[in-house]
Amino acid sequence: MAQRSAELANTPSSIADREAAVDIKTLSNTSRGAGTSAWTPASWTTKPIKQDVVYNDREALSKALAKLERLPPIVTPTEICKLKRSLRDVALGKAFLLQGGDCAELFDYCESNMIESKIKLLLQMSLVLIYGAHKPVVRIARMAGQFAKPRSSPTEQHYGKTIPAFRGDNINGYDPADRTPDPSRLVSAYFHSATTLNYIRASLGSGIADLHSPLDWELGHVKDEKIKIKYERIVDSIAESLRFMKTVGADSAASSLETVDLYTSHEGLLLEYEQSLTRRVKSPVHDILAHSEVDGDGKQWYNTSAHFLWIGDRTRQLDGAHVEYFRGIANPIGIKVGPSMTAAELVSLLDIVNPHKEIGKITLITRYGEDRIASLLAGHIRAVQKSGHIVIWQCDPMHGNTRTTNQGIKTRHFSSILSEVSSALRIHKEEGSVLGGVHLELTGEAVTECVGGSEGLKDEDLNTNYTSYCDPRLNEKQALELAFLVAGFYRSG
């Protein structure tokens, strides 16, 4: 198990203020030390850790982890390497990355209708983005494993009593009486993840993504007539393109019109679980050729719980357990980049987790907030450009724009989300960079958690169907509207 370390305060400040306090030489030395020692799936246990989970029943934990180590992989190295090739294209500006799904999955979301609604939404959004950007779209779902969530405090108040915070279905229950971390939930998380991914594969194989089938482009929710006309033109153009392909027979031999690749992802927060599903297996030939750290027997360490994992903004310490774990796996990985990240820290972090500068291995998921992106993003872009790392820049316009209503309900305004994406597109263009994708918290359900958009949702509408146990998500209409608007930015140049 990991060493526990005292939580260090991490107060927000501007990049300029933080840069003045950072000793670049120390950061460089730290990155060299962190990246040169021998790595194993368990070497993270020698490092200080944030967001750790303390289990009272140590014997039950050992049994759960031993069970996980015996279970088969959820994803395969071949699938992971196929995603890596696609992400390389994204990093080089040849494709666009769409990543989205729930803030935190619940075990109850492992249900056919809910899974299908997310798949269909991501497919529709990707089709709109293909139309707008004139690029292939790589689709990654925050599904089949996105259970755990970091918390600002390990406890909360409930009717005057201090109880453990809800950390996600793979750790404890939402019911106040069920807040003690339960190791058996780790095994349940595995089976819910495997079942969800199995149904995703079956659905894609059964034609859910077949563009020969009619798509539901219902736009009745759009109240602004001018915007509605604009959306209808895009839909008509997409439909006309598909009809043309069918008429000339171009669709008959195109398997890409019948199915798509959809990959899974989650935050690699609970390292005991991730370690148990990290396997040293034979790498596909194309990955051996592209990767300089393959052992003589052609094997690498893959995290087989998901195709893609990311490090959260709260767990990205250079000398921390999470960075230590992530530096050793062959999967493509993401790093959340928030306002407290300095340019020096960012480059040092890239040097640790990607010392050979593999193109597209790292996705930088920026999450500043609409009011801070203009003062932060350009500096980060310049630092990464100077470092020689070729990364994917992905905008997360959700986490920096959360607010609380007068009634104490967490929400996000659609205009703030759109504003941050718009700013990211503009700043990347000004800096000679490319915004490679967006990272969204969304659901295919008709929830009322984010306000604004063409539906005109207001604070007083939130209680209509607010079902998230964590952060507010875009509903299916808001998510599709955002795709339309982003496509419009690309079409307008």
Secondary structure, 3 states (H helix, E strand, C coil): CCEECCCCCCCCCCHHHHHHHCCHHHHHHHHHHHHHCCCCCCHHHHCEECCCCCCCCHHHHHHHHHHHHHCCCCCCHHHHHHHHHHHHHHHCCCCEEEEEECCCCCHHHCCHHHHHHHHHHHHHHHHHHHHHHCCCEEEEEECCCCCCCCCCCCEEEECCEEEECCCCCCCCCCCHHHCCCCCHHHHHHHHHHHHHHHHHHHHHHCCCCCCCCCCCCCCCCCCCHHHHHHHHHHHHHHHHHHHHHHHCCCCCCCHHHCCCCCEEEEECCCHHHHHHCEEEEECCHHHHHHCCCCCCCCEEEEECCCCEEEECCCCCCCCCHHHHHHCCCCCCEEEEECCCCCHHHHHHHHHHHCCCCCCCCEEEEECCCCCCHHHHHHHHHHHHHHHCCCCEEEECCCHHHEEECCCCCEEEEHHHHHHHHHHHHHHHHHCCCCCCEEEEEECCCCCCCCEECCCCECHHHHHHCCCCCCCCCECHHHHHHHHHHHHHHHHCC
